[in-house]
Amino acid sequence: MSQRAPGAQDKLDEIFDMQRRFADHVGGGRYPKGRQDRLAALCTAIIQEAVELQATTDWKWWKKPAPFDEAHAREELIDIWHFVVQASLEMGLSPADVLDEYARKNRINVERQEGGY
C-alpha cells in the first residue's frame, strides 16, 4: 500500500469525476469505437499536447530566446492531464488504482536508480 498525502485520493477522485462528466458532455460521435482505437487516439492527443507544451520552452537553441509564458505552459500540461485521465478511465483504472500503480512504479524507479540504472 502506498503512502498518500491527506486528501490526495479525494482530489484524484474529483479529477476523474470531472473528466467523466466532460466525456459525457462531449459525446462520442467522432470518438473511436474500439477500446484499442480510443487508446491510440488518446496517445496521439497526449503526444500532440506534449509538443505544444514543449513549444512553450526555449528548446530551439538556434532561435532568439522568448520570455517563458508559464500560464500557457500550465494550460498545455493540464491538456495532457485531461487525456491521461481519459486513458486511465478507458483502461478501467480508478483513482486508487492510479495511485497504487504510481507508487509501485515509483518504487521500481527508485530501486533502479539506487542500483546504478
C-alpha positions, -999 to 999 in steps of 0.1 A, spaced: 0 0 0 13 34 -9 18 64 15 -6 91 4 -9 127 13 -41 135 32 -69 142 7 -49 130 -23 -74 103 -30 -103 128 -28 -86 152 -52 -79 125 -78 -115 112 -74 -126 147 -82 -105 150 -113 -117 116 -125 -154 127 -119 -148 159 -138 -133 140 -167 -162 115 -168 -187 144 -169 -167 162 -196 -166 130 -217 -203 125 -213 -209 161 -223 -187 159 -254 -204 127 -265 -188 100 -287 -198 109 -323 -163 111 -336 -146 92 -308 -132 58 -319 -155 29 -310 -130 2 -300 -110 5 -268 -77 -1 -285 -85 26 -311 -96 50 -283 -63 44 -265 -43 50 -297 -62 83 -303 -56 94 -267 -19 86 -271 -18 108 -302 -35 136 -283 -11 132 -254 19 134 -278 4 165 -295 -2 183 -263 33 174 -251 47 190 -283 25 221 -276 40 222 -240 75 218 -254 68 247 -278 63 270 -247 100 264 -238 132 277 -255 143 243 -266 154 257 -300 189 268 -292 193 284 -327 165 309 -321 164 341 -301 150 333 -266 115 344 -258 100 350 -223 86 319 -207 48 320 -206 41 299 -175 4 303 -177 4 289 -213 27 260 -203 4 251 -174 -26 251 -197 -8 227 -221 2 205 -191 -34 203 -180 -45 194 -215 -21 164 -212 -38 156 -178 -72 155 -194 -61 129 -220 -41 109 -194 -71 107 -171 -94 97 -200 -69 70 -210 -70 58 -173 -108 56 -175 -106 37 -208 -83 12 -191 -107 8 -162 -83 24 -137 -98 40 -106 -80 69 -88 -69 43 -62 -56 21 -90 -36 51 -104 -21 59 -70 -12 23 -63 3 18 -98 22 51 -95 36 40 -61 46 6 -74 64 20 -105 80 48 -83 95 21 -61 109 3 -92 124 36 -105 140 43 -71 154 8 -69 168 12 -105 185 45 -96 200 31 -64 213 1 -84 230 23 -110 204 21 -138 
